[in-house]
């Protein structure tokens, strides 16, 4: 088990209070199907340089993450702007940068939370993302993304909004 799997499994265990069983891949309405469809749609939209629908984009995320993403930013003149973080793909994925979806696989799953790994190819380099989904209002929502390296989606937004 690598560091990412360990950290994500620990979060899953803490959130659910027990050991989650591996999910059955391909089960209708499964977190894996949801995330594969989401990333397939978003890589296609991104690669064709179509602007996202802001309402639809924010609807992919849990209430807590949406609130954090939409919070006012704190200006920090000592911190460089880049590399830009694309919420779904990671750092340095600007419009026009081709993103290829590889594998989506479930690591752990329980009733209302699932931990998955997504493999992308960006500029010929493989990227593995860890994604935590939660079930809210009858649908799967992204609650956290761990990118290559130490950064996560929520850590990034906490930093730029001052909500440590």
C-alpha positions in Angstrom: 0.0 0.0 0.0 1.5 3.3 -1.0 1.3 6.6 1.0 -1.7 7.9 -1.0 -3.6 4.7 -0.4 -2.8 4.7 3.3 -3.8 8.4 3.8 -7.0 8.0 1.9 -7.9 4.7 3.6 -7.2 6.4 7.0 -9.6 9.3 6.1 -12.2 6.8 5.0 -11.9 4.8 8.2 -12.1 8.0 10.3 -15.1 9.3 8.3 -17.1 6.0 8.4 -16.0 4.6 11.8 -15.1 1.2 10.3 -13.6 -0.7 7.6 -15.1 -0.1 4.2 -15.4 -3.1 1.8 -14.1 -2.8 -1.7 -16.8 -1.7 -4.1 -18.0 -3.8 -7.0 -16.7 -2.2 -10.2 -19.4 -1.5 -12.8 -22.3 -1.7 -10.4 -25.0 0.8 -11.6 -24.8 4.1 -9.7 -21.4 3.0 -8.3 -18.9 5.7 -7.3 -16.5 4.3 -9.9 -19.0 4.7 -12.7 -19.9 8.2 -11.5 -16.2 9.3 -11.4 -15.3 7.6 -14.7 -18.2 9.4 -16.4 -17.3 12.7 -14.8 -13.7 12.5 -15.8 -14.5 11.3 -19.4 -16.9 14.2 -19.8 -14.5 16.8 -18.3 -11.4 15.6 -20.2 -13.4 15.8 -23.5 -14.7 19.3 -22.6 -11.2 20.5 -21.6 -9.5 19.0 -24.7 -12.0 20.6 -27.0 -11.5 24.0 -25.2 -15.2 24.3 -24.2 -15.7 26.6 -21.2 -17.3 24.9 -18.2 -20.7 25.8 -17.0 -20.0 27.2 -13.6 -23.1 25.9 -12.0 -22.6 22.4 -13.4 -18.9 22.5 -12.4 -19.6 23.5 -8.8 -22.4 20.9 -8.6 -19.7 18.1 -8.9 -18.4 19.0 -5.4 -19.7 18.5 -1.9 -21.4 21.4 -0.1 -18.3 21.9 2.1 -15.9 22.0 -0.9 -18.2 24.3 -2.9 -18.3 26.8 0.0 -14.5 26.7 0.2 -14.0 27.1 -3.5 -16.4 30.1 -3.7 -15.0 31.9 -0.6 -13.3 35.2 -1.1 -9.6 35.0 -1.9 -6.9 36.6 0.2 -4.4 38.6 -1.9 -0.9 37.4 -1.2 1.7 39.4 -3.2 4.6 37.3 -2.0 3.2 34.0 -3.5 3.5 33.5 -7.2 0.3 32.9 -9.2 1.5 29.7 -10.9 1.6 27.0 -11.7 -2.2 27.2 -12.0 -4.2 24.5 -10.3 -6.9 22.8 -12.4 -9.3 21.5 -9.8 -9.8 18.1 -11.5 -6.5 17.6 -13.2 -3.9 19.2 -11.0 -1.1 21.8 -11.4 -0.1 23.2 -14.8 -3.1 22.0 -16.9 -3.9 25.1 -18.9 -6.6 25.2 -21.6 -5.2 23.4 -24.6 -3.1 21.0 -22.6 -4.3 17.6 -23.7 -5.5 15.4 -20.8 -6.1 11.6 -21.4 -8.1 9.6 -19.0 -6.6 6.3 -18.1 -8.0 4.1 -15.3 -10.5 4.8 -12.6 -10.4 2.3 -9.8 -12.0 2.0 -6.4 -9.7 1.6 -3.4 -12.3 1.5 -0.6 -16.0 2.1 -0.4 -18.8 2.3 2.2 -22.4 3.5 2.0 -21.8 7.2 1.8 -18.1 7.5 1.1 -15.6 6.1 -1.4 -11.9 6.4 -2.1 -10.8 6.1 -5.7 -7.7 6.5 -7.8 -7.8 8.2 -11.2 -4.9 7.9 -13.7 -4.4 10.7 -16.2 -1.8 11.4 -18.9 -0.8 15.1 -19.2 2.0 16.0 -21.6 3.0 12.4 -21.9 3.4 12.0 -18.1 1.2 9.8 -16.0 -0.6 11.4 -13.0 -2.3 9.5 -10.3 -5.0 11.3 -8.3 -6.7 10.2 -5.2 -10.3 11.2 -5.0 -12.7 11.0 -2.1 -16.4 10.9 -3.0 -19.3 11.4 -0.5 -22.9 10.8 -1.1 -25.0 14.0 -0.6 -28.6 14.6 -1.6 -28.7 11.2 -3.3 -25.7 11.8 -5.6 -22.0 11.2 -5.5 -19.9 14.4 -5.0 -16.2 15.1 -4.9 -15.1 15.9 -1.4 -11.3 15.8 -1.8 -8.6 15.3 -4.5 -5.0 14.5 -3.7 -2.7 15.5 -6.6 0.8 14.2 -7.3 2.9 15.7 -4.5 1.7 17.1 -1.2 -1.1 19.3 -2.5 -4.8 18.6 -2.1 -7.9 20.4 -3.5 -9.1 21.6 -0.1 -5.6 22.5 1.2 -5.1 24.7 -1.9 -8.4 26.5 -1.3 -7.8 26.9 2.4 -4.5 28.5 1.7 -5.8 31.0 -0.9 -8.8 31.9 1.2 -7.0 32.0 4.6 -9.3 29.3 6.1 -6.6 27.2 7.7 
